[in-house]
Amino acid sequence: MEWFVGLPLAVQIISVILFLLLLFGLGYLGKVNLKFGKNIISFGRLAKRSCGDCVLLIIGKRERLELQKNFILSRILKEQMNYAEQKLLDVQGLILTSYRETLSKKRKQDSNSQEENKQYRLYQGLLSSSLVTVKDEIRRSFKENGFEQLGGVEFSNYVKNKTLTLISLAKDYINNLYPYEGMLMTLEDRTALIGKHESKIEDWCFDLFTKAKDIVIEARKKADALDKEFSKEIDEFLQVK
C-alpha cells in the first residue's frame, strides 16, 4: 500500500471515503469490522459507529504523519547550517592566528604594536564579514538538494569545486575592501596566507559536506519509515473482518 501513501492527501481522503461508502453498503445487511492499528471500528445495521468515524480516524492519522515528516525534513537545513557555523569558526580561528603570527614577524622592523593591533582588528572584521558571504553560499549549496546523491569521484569533485568557490568568495571580499597602502601585510602576503591553508580548508569542506549529506539521508530514512508505518496501518485497516 506504499503507492497509496505517495498519493496527494486529497486523493487519499477521497479514495478512503469511496471505499468506506462501499463497505457501508455491504454493512447494511449486517456488521463490518475494520482494524486500524489497535483500533477496531464497526459499522452497519448492527454497529454503533458510522463510516464517518473511519474517515476522521484516517484523516487525523494522516495529518499527524505529515506534521512529523515536515518537522523532520524542516530541520535538515538548520542542522546542516549549525555544523557549518562550527566549521567556519574553526577556519576563522586558523586564519586569524596565522595573520597575527605573520603580522608580528613583520613588526620586528617597526615596534609600533598599536598599529599592529589596529591592522589586525581591521583584518578580523573583514574576514568575519567575508565568512558571512561564504556561509550564504554554503546555505545555497545545501538547498540544492542533490549533492547527497553523489558518491565516489563525483562527490569528491563536487566538494573540491565548492572549496575553490568558497575560498575565492572570501579572497575577493577581503581584497576589494582591504587598504592597499600603509599596511604591514601586502596583497601577496594575504594571498599566500589563505593559500597556505587551502589543503586544511579543503579537508574541512569534505567533512562539512559529508556531514550535510548524512543529515539529509538520515532525515529521509526517518520520513520513509513513517510512510511505511502508515502504509502498514492502512493495509490492516482495509482488511474487512
N, C-alpha and C positions, 0 to 999 in steps of 0.2 A: 504493500500500500504506500510505498515511498513516493510513487508517482503522484499520489493524491496530495501528499504534504507539499509537493512542489507547485501545486496549482495556486492561483491567486486566492486570497481569503474569501472574496465574494463568491467565486466559483465553488469553493469548498462548502460554504454555507448553503448555497442553493442546491448543490448535489445532495447534501445530507438531508435537507428539508424534503426533497423529492423522494429520497429513499425512505424517509420516515412516513411520508404520506402513503407510500406503497405498503409499508408494514402495517400502518394504521388500518388500511383496507383489509389486509389479511387478518389483523387482530379483531376486526369487527365481529368475526364469528367465534372468537374465543379470547385467548390471552397470549401476548407475545412478550418475551423477556429479552432485554438487551443488556449485555455486560460491558461496562466501560471502566477498566481498571478494577478497583474494588467496589465500584457502584453497579448495582443491578436495577434497571428500570423496566417496569412492566406497564403495558397499556393494552387497551382493547376493552371489550364489554365487561370483562371480569377484573380489570385492573383499576387502581386508584389514581394513576398518573397519566398524563397526556403526552403526546409526542412533543409538545412544546417544552416539556422538561428536558427531553433529549437534546433539542436544539440549543437551549440555554446552557446545558452542560458542555456541549461541544464548543460553542462559541466562547464560553468562559475559559475552557482549557486552551483553546487556540490563542486567545488574547494573552493568557499568561505565558504561553510559549513564545509569542512574538516579543513580549516585554523582556523575557530572559535572553533571547537571542540578540535583541537590539542593545541590551546592556553590555553583553559580552563583546559584540562587534564594535560598539561605540567607544570602547576603552582601548582598542588596538592602537590608534594614533597617540593617545595620551601616554600609554606605557612605552611606546617607541620613543616619543619625544623626551620623556623623563630620563631614559637611558642616554639619549643623545646629549642632553644637557650635562650629564655627568661626564661624558667623554669630552665635550667642549671645554669644560672646566680643567680637565687634565691637559688638554692641548694648550690652553691659555697659560696654565702654570708653567709648562715646559718652555714655551717660547719666551715668556717674561723672565724666567730665570736665566736663560741664555742671553737675552738682551741686556740684563743687568750686569752679567759677568763680562760681556764684551764691552759694555759702556765703561765699566770700572777699569778695564785694561787700557782703554783709550784715554782715560782721565789721568793716567800716570804722567802724561805730558802737561797736564793742566790740573792744578789742585783745587779747582772750583767745584766742590761737592754739591753746592746749592744748584748750580746749573745742571749738574748731572741728574739730580733728583727731579728737576723741572722737566728735563727731556724724557726721563723715564716715565713720569706721570702722563706726559703727552702721548707717548707711545702706548702706554697701558690703556688710555682712553680710546685711542684709535683701534687697537687690537680688539678691545671689548666690543666696540661698535661693529667692527668687521665680522665678528663672530655671530652677531645678530643676523647679518645678511647670510652667513653660512648656514645658520640654523633655519632660516626661512627656506633655503634651497633644500636642506635635508627634509623638512616637512613636506615640501612639494614632491620630493622623490618618494617619500613614504606613501603619499596619496595616490601615486601612480598605480599602486596595487598590481604589480606584475612581476617585480623582481623576485618575489618569493617563489615563483615558479621556475626560476632559473637554477641551474646546477652546474657543477664542474667548471669547465673552461668559460662557459657563458657567464656564470655568476662572477668568476674571477675577473673577467674583462669588464663587466659592468661596474664592479667596485673600483677597479683601477681608474676607469674613466671618471667615475664620480669623485674619486680622490683628487684627480687633476683639476676637475671643475671647482671643487671646494677650495683648494689651495689658490687657484687663480682668482677666485672671488675675493679672498682675504687679501692677497697681494695687491690687486687692483684698487681695492678700497683704501688701503693704507698708503699706497704710492700716490694716489690722487690728492690726499689731504696732508701728507707728511711734508713739513717745510724742507725746502731744498737748500737753504742757506743757514749758517750759524749752528748746525747740528753736528755733534760728535760722530753720530752714526750716519754714514753716507748711504746713498741708494744701493750701491754694491754691497755694503755691509748688511743691509736689511734683506736683500735678495739672498745672500749667502746664508743668513741666519735661518730663514724658513727652509731653504734647500737642504740645509744640514739635517733637518728633522723630517724630511719628506718620507723616508722609509718608516720611521716610527708612526707618523701620521697615517700612512697607508695601512699599517698594522691595526691601528685604532679603527680605521674605516671598515676594515674587514670584520672586526669584532662587532662594530656598530650595526652593519647591515646583516650580519649573520644573526645577531640578537633580534633585530627587527623582523627578519624572516621567520624566526622561530615563534615570535609572538603572534604573527598572522596565522601560521599553521596551527598553533595550539588553540587559538580562538575559534578557528573554523572547525576544528575537531570537536570542540565543545558544542558549537552550534549544530553540527551534523548529528551529534549524539542526542540532542534534544529533539531533532526532527525524527530520528529513528524511534525514540521513545514514544513520541506522539503517534507515529505510524503504527507502532505495535498496539497501542491502546485502541486506535481506530479499527484495526484488524479484529481485535477481541470484541469491540463494540458491535461490529457488523455481523457477528455470529448470532443468528437467531436461535434462542433456546426454546 
